[in-house]
Amino acid sequence: MPETKRFRRARRFAERRVTSRGTDGQRESYSSSLLESLWLRTPEPDYELAAKSGAPKRPSTKLIAGIVAVFLGLTGSIAVVQLTRGSGGERTTSDYLIEQIEQRSQENEDLAASNERRAARLNEAQTTALGEDRSSELDALAERAALTPVTGPGVTLTLTDQDTSALDNDPRAAPPEANKVHDEDIQAVINAMFASGAYAVAVNDHRITTTSAVRSAGGAILVNYDPLRPPYEVVAVGPEDLIDRLDQTQAASYLATISKDYGIGYSASTSAEVTVPAAELSQSRYAQPKGQEPADSEERQ
């Protein structure tokens, strides 16, 4: 059938779009030619920049990175050396604070001893000035005010913290603060002493009066704002059966409970003669009628 003019034109157009390559006579489609042209074309600027960023760094960049690494290493080494020296022979802030506390505590003890000597001289002068009768009356009042030492039969009850060195790795152990004597433990013993008939009570040589305060601050127990050191000795002067009366109080059961649960140690002993020191001198307080302005202490002297 003869080809029409339109058919021949279409065949020539198709031959220009599709070419044969290779020796095997296989034909390559138009899409393959498109991929080949994309492969041979020059990359776009964005691809070129991405390729450059993955290229090896310049020697100057490597040099800067090396300097920074060396600097950081030296800084860390110096810090480690300083910490090691500080924990070894050099004084630390904690050591300085401990030294200051010990120094101030010693100064307080020296001042307390000086006050006792002055109080003794004052009592001697009062006895000389007042005479025997008035001095006896004054001594009775001073004893009631806890301004004189008291000696007689009594009881010494000692409280100690639990030794936690063997419980450091025990997960069942109570928190460290639970294994120590607390201020409320000492308060319970003091109240039981007075309830059992004690005439005078002292904790680590600190006389307990109606104005005394037993409290805690941080990890320390304070009596009259003076920190105590364990063990804690509560000394009481009272009747001969004072220890038997103590056994009948709730404090005895309380001590047994904290000893069983938290390992708090306690022991009690009787003595034919114990001495409770006088209370520390405090600032004098004066009463005045209601509504009247308080007078200065200097005006009363």
C-alpha positions in Angstrom: 0.0 0.0 0.0 1.6 3.2 -1.0 2.6 5.5 1.8 0.8 8.7 2.1 2.6 11.9 2.4 1.4 12.4 6.0 2.6 8.9 7.0 6.1 9.4 5.6 6.4 12.7 7.5 5.5 11.0 10.8 8.0 8.2 10.2 10.9 10.7 9.6 10.0 12.6 12.8 10.0 9.3 14.8 13.4 8.3 13.4 14.9 11.6 14.6 13.6 11.0 18.2 14.8 7.4 18.5 18.3 6.3 17.6 20.0 3.0 17.8 23.3 2.5 19.6 25.8 -0.3 20.2 26.6 -3.4 18.2 23.7 -5.3 19.6 21.2 -3.3 17.7 19.2 -2.4 20.9 17.5 0.9 20.8 17.7 3.5 23.5 14.5 5.4 24.5 14.2 9.1 24.7 14.2 9.0 28.5 17.7 7.3 28.5 19.0 10.1 26.4 17.6 12.6 28.9 19.4 10.9 31.8 22.6 10.9 29.8 22.3 14.6 29.1 21.7 15.3 32.8 24.8 13.3 33.8 27.0 15.1 31.4 25.7 18.6 32.2 27.7 20.9 34.5 26.4 20.7 38.2 24.3 23.5 39.6 26.0 26.0 42.0 24.2 24.4 45.0 25.6 21.0 44.3 29.1 22.5 43.8 28.9 24.2 47.2 27.8 21.0 48.9 30.7 19.1 47.3 33.2 21.8 48.5 31.9 21.5 52.1 32.7 17.8 52.1 36.2 18.4 50.9 39.2 18.0 53.2 39.7 21.0 55.6 42.3 23.5 55.0 45.5 23.3 57.1 44.6 26.5 58.9 41.3 25.1 60.2 43.1 22.0 61.5 45.7 24.1 63.2 43.1 26.2 65.0 41.3 23.1 66.2 44.5 21.6 67.5 45.4 24.7 69.4 41.9 24.8 71.0 42.2 21.1 72.0 45.7 21.7 73.6 44.4 24.7 75.5 41.4 22.8 76.9 43.6 19.9 77.9 46.0 22.2 79.8 43.2 24.0 81.6 41.7 20.7 82.7 45.1 19.4 84.0 45.7 22.6 86.0 42.2 22.4 87.6 42.8 18.7 88.6 46.2 19.6 90.1 44.7 22.4 92.1 41.9 20.3 93.4 44.4 17.5 94.4 46.6 20.0 96.2 43.6 21.5 98.0 42.5 18.1 99.3 46.0 17.3 100.4 48.2 19.7 102.3 46.7 23.1 101.6 44.2 24.7 103.9 40.6 24.7 102.7 37.6 26.8 103.6 36.2 24.0 105.7 39.5 23.8 107.7 39.5 27.5 108.2 35.9 27.5 109.5 36.5 24.6 111.8 39.5 26.4 113.3 37.5 29.6 113.8 34.7 27.6 115.6 37.2 25.9 117.9 38.9 29.2 118.7 35.6 30.9 119.5 34.5 27.9 121.6 37.7 28.2 123.6 37.2 31.9 124.1 33.7 31.2 125.4 35.0 28.7 127.9 37.6 31.1 129.1 35.0 33.8 129.6 32.7 31.4 131.5 35.6 30.5 133.8 36.3 34.2 134.3 32.6 34.8 135.2 32.7 32.0 137.8 35.7 33.6 139.5 34.0 37.0 139.5 30.8 35.4 140.9 32.7 33.8 143.7 34.3 37.2 144.6 30.9 38.8 144.5 29.4 36.3 146.8 32.2 36.8 149.3 31.7 40.5 149.2 27.9 40.2 149.7 28.4 37.9 152.7 30.8 40.4 154.3 28.5 43.3 153.6 25.1 41.7 154.6 26.1 39.7 157.7 25.3 36.1 158.5 21.5 36.3 158.8 21.0 38.2 155.6 23.6 36.1 153.8 21.7 32.9 154.7 18.5 34.3 153.3 20.4 35.4 150.2 21.9 31.9 149.7 18.4 30.4 149.9 17.1 32.7 147.2 20.2 32.1 145.1 19.7 28.3 145.3 16.1 28.7 144.1 17.3 30.8 141.2 20.0 28.2 140.3 22.8 30.7 140.9 24.7 28.4 143.2 26.0 24.8 142.7 24.0 21.9 144.2 25.7 18.8 145.6 24.0 15.6 146.8 22.9 12.1 145.8 21.9 11.9 142.2 21.7 10.1 138.8 23.8 10.4 135.7 22.1 9.4 132.4 24.3 9.3 129.3 23.1 9.4 125.7 25.3 8.5 122.7 24.9 8.4 119.0 24.9 5.1 117.1 28.2 4.1 115.6 27.3 4.0 111.8 30.7 3.0 110.5 29.5 -0.6 110.0 26.2 0.5 108.4 27.6 2.7 105.6 27.0 0.0 102.9 23.8 -1.4 104.4 20.8 -0.3 102.3 18.5 -1.1 105.2 20.2 1.4 107.5 18.2 4.4 108.6 19.2 7.9 107.4 22.3 9.3 109.2 20.4 12.0 111.1 18.1 9.3 112.6 21.0 7.6 114.3 22.0 10.6 116.3 20.7 12.0 119.6 18.2 14.8 119.0 17.2 17.8 121.1 13.8 16.3 121.8 15.6 13.2 123.3 17.4 15.3 125.8 14.2 17.3 126.5 12.4 14.1 127.4 15.1 13.1 129.8 15.2 16.5 131.5 11.4 16.6 131.9 11.5 13.1 133.4 14.2 14.1 135.9 12.2 17.0 137.2 8.9 15.0 137.2 10.7 12.3 139.3 11.7 14.9 142.0 15.1 16.1 140.9 16.3 19.3 142.6 18.7 20.4 140.0 19.6 19.2 136.5 22.5 19.9 134.1 23.4 18.8 130.6 27.1 18.7 129.9 27.7 21.1 132.8 25.0 23.5 131.7 22.4 24.1 134.4 18.8 23.9 133.4 16.5 26.6 134.6 13.1 28.0 133.8 14.7 30.2 131.1 16.9 27.5 129.6 16.5 26.5 125.9 17.3 23.1 124.5 17.1 23.1 120.7 19.0 22.1 117.6 20.6 24.2 114.9 21.8 22.2 111.9 23.4 19.1 113.2 24.3 20.5 116.7 22.3 20.5 119.9 22.3 23.8 121.8 21.7 24.4 125.5 21.4 28.0 126.4 22.7 28.7 122.9 25.9 26.9 123.6 26.7 23.9 121.3 27.2 20.5 123.0 29.5 17.7 122.0 28.5 14.0 122.4 28.2 12.1 124.6 25.4 13.9 126.3 25.4 13.6 130.1 22.3 14.6 132.0 23.1 14.9 135.7 20.4 15.3 138.3 20.5 15.8 142.1 17.5 14.4 143.9 16.1 11.8 146.2 17.9 8.5 146.7 15.2 6.6 144.8 15.4 9.0 141.8 16.5 6.3 139.4 13.6 4.0 140.4 11.2 6.8 139.7 12.8 7.4 136.3 12.1 3.8 135.4 8.4 4.4 135.9 8.2 7.4 133.5 7.3 7.4 129.8 10.9 8.6 129.1 12.2 5.1 130.0 10.0 3.5 127.4 10.9 6.2 124.9 14.6 5.6 125.4 14.1 1.9 125.0 12.3 2.5 121.7 14.9 4.8 120.1 17.6 2.4 121.3 16.0 -0.5 119.6 14.9 1.3 116.4 17.9 3.7 115.8 20.7 2.3 117.9 20.8 5.3 120.3 22.9 4.3 123.3 21.9 5.2 126.9 23.0 4.2 130.3 22.1 5.4 133.8 24.0 5.2 137.1 23.6 6.4 140.6 26.1 8.2 142.8 26.2 9.1 146.5 27.3 12.6 145.6 27.1 14.5 142.3 27.4 18.2 141.7 25.3 20.3 139.4 27.0 23.6 138.6 25.4 27.0 139.0 23.6 28.6 136.0 25.3 31.1 133.8 24.7 34.7 134.8 22.0 36.2 132.7 20.8 39.7 132.1 18.6 41.0 135.0 14.9 41.5 134.3 12.7 43.8 136.3 8.9 43.9 136.8 7.0 47.1 136.5 3.3 48.0 136.8 1.2 47.5 133.7 1.2 50.5 131.4 4.4 52.0 132.8 7.4 52.4 130.5 10.2 50.0 131.4 13.2 51.7 133.0 16.7 51.2 131.7 18.9 48.8 133.7 21.5 51.5 134.1 19.0 53.7 136.0 18.4 50.9 138.6 22.0 50.4 139.3 
